[in-house]
Amino acid sequence: MRLTRKLFAVSVATLGGLSFAAFARGQVPPVPEEPRALPPSVTGALPRPTPPVSPAAGTSVPSASVAETAAAPIARFHDLSTFPPETVQAVYSMRAGAAWLYRMNQANGRFLYGLNPALRMPLAGDNDFRQALAALALAEAARFTGEQELSARATQAVMVLLTLTKPDPSDPTCRVPEAPSDRCNRVGLAAVLALAAYQIPDAKLHAEAESLCAFLRKQCCPNGAINHTDTPTDDPGKTDPEGACTYPGLALRAIAVSHRAKPEAWKRDAAMRATVYYRSTFRAQPTAALAATLIHGCVEFYFANGKDAASRDAAFEMADWLCACQHTRADARVAAWAGGFKAGQAPAQASLEPGVESATCAAALVAAAKLTRQVPDLARFNKYRAAAVDGLAFARGLQFTEESAEHFERAFRARFLTGGVHLTPTNGLLRVDATALVVDAQLAFLESGAEARAE
């Protein structure tokens, strides 16, 4: 027994000392450095918008941090007693998820990809697209909280990912992801990386985001389709079978956000054509994944293009359909599935266990609820809000808390588990994009207009 414990201690110590380079060479993957002090907005009570007490009196919160937090969107939530329970839960879930992403961000700017808690072993198979999703969620949390520490980590993560792109030799205004799409989809990476860069208040990064959108422009076809393969002759069914339901919607969203930041005719025209094309595609073969990504893009374009009617109608049509894909408490085959989303409305899809992708569906319905505040449409607002609240509750059920992870050793739990999100109710693997999707969804809810109350 003593020998076993000694060997285990040696293995854990060895794991903690390996570098990311060792992981790249196929050796045991790394663990991040020791956790650093976290910003108060992601660890506990929010700092009050008053001058901080001096360190000698018992606090070390810098004045700039307090001032920036007071002016940030999170300042609305100083008094959580005025908000409904689901909003309070969303605030704490967002804090915990942002703290986990902050801890998992390593000195080289990349995130620890994932972890098998049962074995205390990091996951292999790191993926640049999923790294970009994590960078986006951290950048969104930094903007929402106004915390410099989060912003610094998010900025570093974005800049490291930008090194995976290069200027197009034939067009210096365009940046192209270097890796072929069979390793990491170029359209998906460019779209998410551009979205992350726009979240950071840095003119140089916004310029890089514009360059990435210039690459997306070249992927836009005259009929409205967004080509997410490297060449027109590539078979997307082989290179990335699920890509058609994910990457075009993300590209539409990035182009719409770019249009809001810097309006240009090509962005408006590309988004309008894509909305029409993919609405038709959705009608022909609807899936929850396609609806979730397209709703975000349509809502973004609605606000970017003077309240575009076509994008509004497309978003409502897909959101109405998506609501019917949700496991309700009455029809869920397993109680833990309630609030999660099916892949589609076919009977066979109801038997599949929902997972963290449900957070994306909930976030899309949050976006649709935000849209109803502008139209307005009270019936749809209440419908979308109710479905989103249940979806967010399901997603939070996948997030490790002190209580749900209490069977793990305390230091390991605090460092690697609390705030992280596992993949499904029965799959306990942690992955960086899973936590990113839940953080993104909670933030969308907190800024949607649906966080205050049901109507």
Order of alpha helices (4+ residues) and beta strands (2+ residues): alpha-alpha-alpha-alpha-beta-beta-alpha-alpha-beta-beta-alpha-alpha-alpha-alpha-alpha-alpha-alpha-alpha-alpha-beta-beta-alpha
